Amino acid sequence: MERIRNFSIIAHIDHGKSTLADRMIQLAGLADTRTFKDQILDTMDIERERGITIKSQAITLPYRARDGQSYLLNLIDTPGHVDFSYEVSRSLASCEGVLLLIDAAQGIQAQTLANLYMAMEHDLEVIPVINKIDLPSADIDMVMEQIENELGLDPFTSLTCSAKEGKGIEEILEAIVERIPPPRGDSNNPLSALIFDAYYDPFRGTIVSCRIFDGMIRASQTIRLMSNKATYRVEEVGRFSLSRNKKNHLEAGEVGYIIAGIKTVSDVRVGDTITCDDHPCEKPLPGFKEAKPVVFASIYPIASDDYEELAAALEKYTLNDASFIYQKDSSVALGQGFRCGFLGLLHLDIVQERLEREYDLSIILSVPSVRYRFTMKNGESAFIDNPAHFPEPAQISKSEEPYIRATMMFPERYLGAVMKLCIERRGENSNINYPAPGRVELNFEMPLASVIFDFYDNLKSITQGYGSFDYTMIGYRESDLVLLDILVNGEKVDALSQIVYRGIARPRALQACERLKEEIPRQMFKIAIQGAIGGEIIARTTISPFRKDVTAKCYGGDITRKRKLLEKQKKGKKRMKMVGSVSIPQSAFVAVLKSENT
Amino acid sequence: MPAFISSLIDEMNMYRDSFDRFDTIYLGGGTPSLLDGRKINIILQALFSSFRFTDDLEITIEVNPSDLTLESARALHGSGVNRINIGIQSFDNNELSFLGRRHSSREGADAIENARTAGFTNVGLDLIYGICGQTLESWFKTLDFALSYTPEHLSCYQLTIEPSTPLGIEYINGSIDMPNEDLLYDFFIKSSEKLEEAGYLHYEVSNFARESKWMSKHNRKYWFHSPYLGLGPSAHSFYGRKRWWNYSSVDTYITSIKDDKMPPIEGSELLTSEQLCLEAFFLGIRTKEGIDLEEYSQKFHCDFFAQHSALLTKLIEEGIIRITDKNLQPTRRGLALADSLSII
């Protein structure tokens, strides 16, 4: 145990975490340059493309240190996005230390701070590492100053490296050995192991990643998951190398995997404690929480024939993503679909992209919604995340929406613009700190609904890429909420209904009407598009009809050609949705659902 | 005898016993009036000896005004042609030159008179509207002039611009200014109103008959899926579920008949029920009488009308279609939208 080190790399997005991990894997000799794929730990295409880690991964690096001893360095990779902060916290709980990676050109960012605080909560040894020193714009002195002033760490404990060029990597490995304490624990105690990740293998079922705190685990032993008391017989244990490396047993202090005939990933909960069924430990490891979705949207197949395929894809998808939940839903306009819950918008994007890419499905998503709380006049209260379930307005005595505290960091020159953006998004109780000259840390309390759309994109564009963003949920607050419906020739298009704050209902409605007007082709009669709250029309546009389209001649030689043309048009029309008497193309839904602004 | 006519006669012989009685002959498509009366006579005689015909046989020929001298009109009438369709297009010389026609307004008028003098009692005129620079007023002038001859039949076609023609290229380049959709709609509706006031029957999108007996018996076959046999280059035929068409190049047509001793068929299709159903609908909806609902649903086992009830109700409300006790019919406004109605 003395020669085991468990650590994570934490960083703001794009600060080079995956590249550093790759270099460490190379240096440990696990992969040679020939077989090396960049960013080995990010196994999914999307991860590689977006350069972010979605799921945690772990790997054991054998390392012969300068003291002549051989060590096992367990690197536990963490997801780098606010949507996944619970997963990050469970990974950190499995470590004794972290590398806090900072971009030499960008300096400290919001997530650097958020991650550091999290590491401190777990009493971890923090090794600051300044990366990207090869960049022309690298400013090591500036970052050292920030480490001292903004993080309150000793700047002289920091290391420098260029993961891209492979410089400074060995020094980092040495520091891990020297400065991060070895794990504590006793292999003779009853088993207690923390689950920090799980993924699905089509041949072996769920592969559980865990850190053993006490005791020992080996094949054929019966284990118990403490949150739901489910028991399983262990088939195999081992360490993570580039592939799985089977071992006789895992003991206290180690990080590895367990295969135990667990069918789906949702049967295990990240943060849960594994113990031995015969001699259970007294109490579970602290910090376990059920991951709760915060953003909800419905998914529909573009062609209604694809419903069964979508259902199958979702079932398969959830094998590997326990934080994604779904249930049946249906829309008059879009047919059969599923109501889904996500950890955040990035999570939603990832699910959508994977369904389209890996399962080759064309899908459409309804307007994302948060979970609102309504208290009725009869005293009952309900959480509602689907506009279809909006209560009868006359029965509502109180409506509330979830609020967050947003933390943004950016150069001072953007303060005015960012303040304006936050206030437009109904931000309140702002708080400004100047952690360093020229830099601002801005806090705002804001409704979650007003940041889930495109707040981060807007922030990035306003600050020309220098702004960073992080948030925590702070509970529910009273808010004047209404149900905004969109009507086409008097027929409600249910998939376009949204629960919104009354103050933004009108601009939202107008925007939806204008988008629909651009996308719905002219038809044989006038089409009125309206936005309405209850019976009250708050926005309106119209599409004028076309009046003549008939071909002048249609005789013997013209019929086949004409029919082929009509068959094509008919096919195109089949992809449109009929709402009452109006055909609405899929693009119209997409245009409205992709709404930005307000 | 020219090779073309002898090929045509060979082709007739290939179909000798495969069709029952015919009740119409239509000499048209291209410009059959380029052939002199003697050659037309040879073709007709060959038809009479190859096929069987009913007593009330309608024989139509399409002619260019400049080809229709009194002499040729008499020859055609003498050969048994009993319906003549003259490609007048316009009585405005500027419009005629825009259309690239080789006849003048005067020649158009002469042609009609020659037809009458030669004894034709069933004369049809083809007119075109939607010409560059044309106003409703100038169009009505042409229409009035045409009406002054009390033709039995009128076809009023909206000018169709084919992208590959010289006119089409000019149009795409933006060097000519064509009437917009609103004006074209006005042309269509106002012509229909005017002609129906004058007693004509607007029986198909572009066709008007002075009385129902003067409707083109032949063309109606296309719209009601009746069988027909097309002879000559490019000609289309239809029987049952099958449609086939000949080589469009005259040379290929002639060589194919000579070498293969088989009908010079370039392509064919066997229509599925779904295709037949679509055709029956889009062809039927072009006619005033529309679609016989009961017959249609029996023939195609189609719950189409139940499926589209919301849209149909709306279209009835908007005055685009109507449902009589038997038929689904386009209104006058509906005829202008027949293409869209075809794909509801």
Interface residues (C-beta under 8 A of the other chain):
Chain A: N489 Q523 M524 F525 F546 R547 K548 D549 V550 T551 A552 K553 C554 Y555 G556 G557 I559 T560 K562 R563 L566 E567 Q569 K570 K573 M578 G580 S581
Chain B: G29 Y157 Q158 L159 T160 E181 D182 L184 Y185 F188 V205 S206 N219 Y222 W223 Y228 G230 S234 A235 H236 S237 F238 R243 W245 E269 Q275 L278 E279 F282 L283 R286 A310 L311 T313 K314 L315 E318 I320 R333 L335 A336 L337 A338 D339 S340 L341 S342 I343
